Amino acid sequence: MAAKMDQRSLMRRWLPHPLLSAVLILLWMLLLDSFTAGGLLVGTVLSLVISAVTSNFWPARPPLRSWRRALAFMLLVLWDVVVANVLVARLILFRPSSALRSRWITIPLSLTSPEAITVLAGTITMTPGTVSGDVAADGRSLLVHCLDAPDAEAAVRDITTRYQSRLMEIFS
Amino acid sequence: MDFVIELLVSALIVIGGAFALVGSIGLVKLPSLMTRLHAPTKATTVGVGGALIASMLYFTRADGALSIHELLITLFLFLTAPVTAHFITKSYLHLHPDVARELPPASGDCGWSTYNAVPADDAETESDRRPHE
């Protein structure tokens, strides 16, 4: 029993985030853009060292409930980014600046884990006409700037139903 | 076949270039810092994306091997663009304290973190306020 506990803490110490290490190895191999044993070795050592050194920044492993939903979410965001580009390009080119109804809005958060809130804030910044600006001191709402939002409540509803509810299902 | 790929590559480069141009026009045209911030975070992602997909297609064709390390640039762009935008917004809020009066209230009663500190009784539990530990 004690030996087992030791093994587990050893594992936590040297491989605190197996997923992070795997992603780092993958990134390294993609950067090299060719497969060599030496490259893989260096990548493995780097990924172990980096994840061990930075493990203090990540006290918990973010709970991910559904990989399939996470992938679907990424595709949705990618599509929305393309739409966002076209929308913002149209606003920039064809709307006189004085006719832009830009405003700040508050998004109430039902997500609690810092990782999930970060993903939501990043998504908001990359998608149609919105940039996330600040988080409330108690971490329960996001401050978002809209480039053109005639209806503040509709904008809040859009973000909540489109992204937040999906993230709620991914990070539980 | 070569012609089709060349056509695709040229189309992607032109589309990407057009979006990058629109992003730059936005920087000049939009009236305030917060509205200008929308142009580079978005109009440029398709700009860079178009050029990267064109590069992937071209080098996959030219070298005969799949070239995917351009995807990394996309990934890093997606990771860094929101962080940069967030930092610029934060410094804007710090430099213009008068904006604070125009901001909508936070849903709780302790305000936005740029202006207000975390409430004292919350500060201790902040680090372990994780439901899934």
Interface residues (C-beta under 8 A of the other chain):
Chain A: L27 L30 L31 D33 P59 A60 P63 V81 V82 A84 N85 V88 A89 I92 L93 S97 S98 L100 S102 W104 I105 T106 P108 L109 T112 S113 P114 A121 G122 T125 M126 P128 G129 V131 S132 G133 D134 V135 A136 A137 D138 G139 R140 S141 L143 H145 L147 A152 S172
Chain B: F19 V22 G23 I25 G26 K29 L30 P31 S32 M34 T35 L37 H38 A39 T41 K42 A43 T45 V46 S67 I68 H69 L71 L72 L75 F78 L79 A81 P82 V83 A85 H86 T89 K90 L93 E102 L103 P104 P105 A106 S107 G108 C110 G111 W112 S113 T114 N116 A117 V118 P119 D122 S127 R129 R130 P131 H132 E133
